[in-house]
Amino acid sequence: MKIKLDFIINKYNKLKELILNNKLNTNIIKGSVRAYLDVFNDYDNPVLEQMSKMEKNIDVMIQ
């Protein structure tokens, strides 16, 4: 499980790097909520709402 969580976290770190370097051209975190739920099945985790908002905001940013 730790490896899968690390993979998700690494995607968010890469996203931050892309944004800071003005190189964002794709939503690399798309599907991260589903990936988290596939690993942890923790539907009540409040961070999921923020992750979902982030996915949607990144879609808007790259349009």
Contacts in CASP RR format, 6 or more apart in sequence:
PFRMAT RR
TARGET T0000
AUTHOR 0000-0000-0000
METHOD contacts of the structure
MODEL  1
MKIKLDFIINKYNKLKELILNNKLNTNIIKGSVRAYLDVFNDYDNPVLEQ
MSKMEKNIDVMIQ
1 39 0 8 1.000
1 40 0 8 1.000
4 35 0 8 1.000
4 39 0 8 1.000
5 36 0 8 1.000
5 39 0 8 1.000
5 40 0 8 1.000
7 35 0 8 1.000
8 32 0 8 1.000
8 35 0 8 1.000
8 36 0 8 1.000
8 39 0 8 1.000
11 28 0 8 1.000
11 29 0 8 1.000
11 32 0 8 1.000
12 29 0 8 1.000
12 32 0 8 1.000
12 54 0 8 1.000
14 28 0 8 1.000
15 24 0 8 1.000
15 28 0 8 1.000
15 29 0 8 1.000
15 58 0 8 1.000
18 24 0 8 1.000
18 25 0 8 1.000
18 28 0 8 1.000
19 61 0 8 1.000
24 58 0 8 1.000
24 61 0 8 1.000
24 62 0 8 1.000
25 62 0 8 1.000
26 62 0 8 1.000
27 55 0 8 1.000
27 58 0 8 1.000
27 59 0 8 1.000
27 62 0 8 1.000
29 51 0 8 1.000
29 54 0 8 1.000
29 55 0 8 1.000
29 58 0 8 1.000
30 55 0 8 1.000
30 58 0 8 1.000
30 59 0 8 1.000
31 55 0 8 1.000
32 51 0 8 1.000
32 55 0 8 1.000
33 48 0 8 1.000
33 51 0 8 1.000
33 52 0 8 1.000
33 55 0 8 1.000
36 42 0 8 1.000
36 45 0 8 1.000
36 48 0 8 1.000
36 51 0 8 1.000
37 43 0 8 1.000
37 48 0 8 1.000
42 48 0 8 1.000
END
